């Protein structure tokens, strides 16, 4: 299987890992509530 890099964290990630340097790897066909594109307004 090919894997894709997921950067950052989500609402269940430990606080010490919520940073852009954090990496996780998942297969492209994986779907769940923990991955996706999120936006932020200032």
NUMIKE-604760 format. One record per residue: residue in one letter; chain; x, y, z of N, C-alpha, C in turn. Coordinates in steps of 0.05 Angstrom, whole numbers, plus 5000, padded with zeros to 4 digits. Each point is the difference from the previous one (the first is absolute). Example, Ala and Ser with C-alpha at 12.3 -4.5 7.8 and 13.67 -1.06 7.14 Angstrom:
NUMIKE-604760
atom residu: A chaine: A nu: 5264 nv: 4886 nw: 5156 cau: 4982 cav: 5024 caw: 5000 cu: 5018 cv: 5024 cw: 5000;
atom residu: S chaine: A nu: 4993 nv: 5021 nw: 4986 cau: 5016 cav: 5024 caw: 5001 cu: 4985 cv: 5022 cw: 5014;
This chain:
NUMIKE-604760
atom residu: X chaine: A nu: 5017 nv: 4976 nw: 5000 cau: 4983 cav: 5024 caw: 5000 cu: 5017 cv: 5025 cw: 5000;
atom residu: X chaine: A nu: 4992 nv: 5019 nw: 4985 cau: 5012 cav: 5027 caw: 5001 cu: 4989 cv: 5015 cw: 5024;
atom residu: X chaine: A nu: 5017 nv: 5015 nw: 5013 cau: 4991 cav: 5015 caw: 5023 cu: 5004 cv: 5030 cw: 4994;
atom residu: X chaine: A nu: 4983 nv: 5017 nw: 5012 cau: 5002 cav: 5029 caw: 4998 cu: 5006 cv: 5011 cw: 5027;
atom residu: X chaine: A nu: 5014 nv: 5022 nw: 5000 cau: 5008 cav: 5013 caw: 5026 cu: 4977 cv: 5018 cw: 5009;
atom residu: X chaine: A nu: 4993 nv: 4999 nw: 5025 cau: 4981 cav: 5018 caw: 5012 cu: 5016 cv: 5017 cw: 5021;
atom residu: X chaine: A nu: 4998 nv: 5026 nw: 4997 cau: 5015 cav: 5018 caw: 5018 cu: 4981 cv: 5013 cw: 5020;
atom residu: X chaine: A nu: 5012 nv: 5007 nw: 5023 cau: 4984 cav: 5013 caw: 5021 cu: 4987 cv: 4980 cw: 5018;
atom residu: X chaine: A nu: 4977 nv: 5008 nw: 5011 cau: 4986 cav: 4983 caw: 5019 cu: 4970 cv: 5005 cw: 4997;
atom residu: X chaine: A nu: 4985 nv: 4988 nw: 5019 cau: 4971 cav: 5003 caw: 5000 cu: 4991 cv: 5003 cw: 5029;
atom residu: X chaine: A nu: 4974 nv: 4999 nw: 5004 cau: 4990 cav: 5005 caw: 5027 cu: 5006 cv: 4978 cw: 5020;
atom residu: X chaine: A nu: 5009 nv: 4976 nw: 4991 cau: 5008 cav: 4979 caw: 5018 cu: 5030 cv: 4996 cw: 5002;
atom residu: X chaine: A nu: 5016 nv: 5017 nw: 4986 cau: 5029 cav: 4998 caw: 5001 cu: 5010 cv: 5012 cw: 5027;
atom residu: X chaine: A nu: 5019 nv: 4987 nw: 5011 cau: 5012 cav: 5011 caw: 5025 cu: 5011 cv: 5028 cw: 4995;
atom residu: X chaine: A nu: 4997 nv: 5017 nw: 5020 cau: 5008 cav: 5028 caw: 4996 cu: 5029 cv: 5004 cw: 4992;
atom residu: X chaine: A nu: 5018 nv: 4983 nw: 5009 cau: 5028 cav: 5003 caw: 4993 cu: 5005 cv: 4993 cw: 4971;
atom residu: X chaine: A nu: 4981 nv: 4987 nw: 4986 cau: 5004 cav: 4993 caw: 4972 cu: 4985 cv: 5019 cw: 4981;
atom residu: X chaine: A nu: 4985 nv: 5019 nw: 5010 cau: 4985 cav: 5018 caw: 4982 cu: 5019 cv: 5022 cw: 4991;
atom residu: X chaine: A nu: 5013 nv: 4994 nw: 4978 cau: 5019 cav: 5018 caw: 4987 cu: 5004 cv: 4991 cw: 4971;
atom residu: X chaine: A nu: 5008 nv: 5018 nw: 4983 cau: 5003 cav: 4993 caw: 4971 cu: 5022 cv: 4979 cw: 4995;
atom residu: X chaine: A nu: 5018 nv: 4997 nw: 5018 cau: 5022 cav: 4981 caw: 4997 cu: 4990 cv: 4971 cw: 5005;
atom residu: X chaine: A nu: 4978 nv: 4997 nw: 5013 cau: 4989 cav: 4973 caw: 5006 cu: 4991 cv: 4987 cw: 4974;
atom residu: X chaine: A nu: 5008 nv: 4975 nw: 4996 cau: 4992 cav: 4985 caw: 4976 cu: 4987 cv: 4974 cw: 5008;
atom residu: X chaine: A nu: 4980 nv: 4992 nw: 4983 cau: 4988 cav: 4974 caw: 5003 cu: 4996 cv: 4990 cw: 4971;
atom residu: X chaine: A nu: 4997 nv: 4975 nw: 4996 cau: 4998 cav: 4989 caw: 4973 cu: 4975 cv: 4983 cw: 4998;
atom residu: X chaine: A nu: 4985 nv: 5004 nw: 4978 cau: 4975 cav: 4985 caw: 4996 cu: 4998 cv: 4993 cw: 4970;
atom residu: X chaine: A nu: 4984 nv: 4979 nw: 4995 cau: 4995 cav: 4993 caw: 4972 cu: 4981 cv: 5020 cw: 4988;
atom residu: X chaine: A nu: 5002 nv: 5006 nw: 4974 cau: 4983 cav: 5020 caw: 4987 cu: 4970 cv: 4994 cw: 5002;
atom residu: X chaine: A nu: 4992 nv: 4975 nw: 5002 cau: 4972 cav: 4993 caw: 5001 cu: 4987 cv: 5001 cw: 5028;
atom residu: X chaine: A nu: 5016 nv: 5006 nw: 5020 cau: 4989 cav: 5001 caw: 5027 cu: 4982 cv: 5025 cw: 5004;
atom residu: X chaine: A nu: 4978 nv: 4996 nw: 5013 cau: 4981 cav: 5022 caw: 5005 cu: 4991 cv: 4998 cw: 5030;
atom residu: X chaine: A nu: 5002 nv: 5022 nw: 5014 cau: 4991 cav: 5000 caw: 5028 cu: 4997 cv: 5029 cw: 5009;
atom residu: X chaine: A nu: 4990 nv: 5005 nw: 5024 cau: 4995 cav: 5027 caw: 5010 cu: 5025 cv: 5013 cw: 5010;
atom residu: X chaine: A nu: 5023 nv: 4986 nw: 5000 cau: 5024 cav: 5012 caw: 5011 cu: 5018 cv: 5012 cw: 4978;
atom residu: X chaine: A nu: 4994 nv: 4996 nw: 4975 cau: 5016 cav: 5011 caw: 4979 cu: 4983 cv: 5018 cw: 4982;
atom residu: X chaine: A nu: 5013 nv: 5020 nw: 4987 cau: 4987 cav: 5017 caw: 4982 cu: 5013 cv: 5028 cw: 4999;
atom residu: X chaine: A nu: 4988 nv: 5018 nw: 4986 cau: 5010 cav: 5027 caw: 4997 cu: 4984 cv: 5018 cw: 5017;
atom residu: X chaine: A nu: 5013 nv: 5016 nw: 5017 cau: 4986 cav: 5018 caw: 5018 cu: 5010 cv: 5029 cw: 4995;
atom residu: X chaine: A nu: 4982 nv: 5018 nw: 5002 cau: 5007 cav: 5028 caw: 4996 cu: 4998 cv: 5015 cw: 5027;
atom residu: X chaine: A nu: 5013 nv: 5023 nw: 5001 cau: 4999 cav: 5017 caw: 5024 cu: 4997 cv: 5029 cw: 4991;
atom residu: X chaine: A nu: 4983 nv: 5015 nw: 5014 cau: 4997 cav: 5028 caw: 4994 cu: 5011 cv: 5016 cw: 5023;
atom residu: X chaine: A nu: 5012 nv: 5023 nw: 4994 cau: 5012 cav: 5017 caw: 5020 cu: 4983 cv: 5025 cw: 5004;
